[in-house]
């Protein structure tokens, strides 16, 4: 599984992020550019939704395309998870949270297998523009959620077992 996670990280690291919907099919637009909580939407499409925590911890270095939207001069809490629908691995998610935001919201450090999306929407974080990327058969989206001038980056890679993009 470690090789698979490395592959997904590499895909997100090399993603060419785009805005706009002209190159996307209708289902892709719906999933990649939908403003609602991805967690809530995934729950509508399965009987059993689960989060598997892969890793979390402090990080000083960002991917190049992450430092394009977050300051590279900070320490970050990095959280990587798989999101499952009916025991199918649907999403690989990577979240980068500035230390300052973790001090404001210490519950971000203790999410474990709880979905981040529920917390962000409950706390009324403002979502920035959604960007998307396609890498072969896979697609991804990312956005910055902000509260009180501090933001965290959420990247979500839609995996092979996720069958709703076509």
C-alpha positions, 0 to 999 in steps of 0.5 A: 500500500505504501507504493500506492500512496507514493504514486498518488502523492507523485500524481498530486505533486505533478498535477497541472491545476486548472480552473474553468469547466469547458474541458470537463464532462458534465459528471466531471464538472459535478464532482470536481467543481461542486461547491458542497462538502465532498463528504456529504456528497459521497455519503449520498452515494453509498451505504457505508462511508469510511475514512482511513487515516494513512498518515499525519504529522508536522511537515516543513516542506511543501510540494512545489504546487502547494507552495504556490497557494500556501506560504512556504515559510511555515510549519504545516500539519499534513494529513493523508487519508483514503475515503471509502464508499461501501468498502471501495477506495474512492478518494485519496485526500491530502490536507496541508494545515498551517501551524497557526490554524492548528493552534486556533482549532486544535481539533484539526490535530485529532480528527483521526478517522473522522472526515475533515469536510464535516469539520470545515463546513460546521466551522463555516470555513470559506472555500476558495476557487476549486481547481482541477487536474486530470492525470490519465484516467484519474482526476483531482481537485483542490481548494483552499479553505480560509477562516480569519485570513488563514487557510488550509489546502485540501487536495482530493484525488478520485481513484479508479474504484470511484465510478461517478466521473464518467 
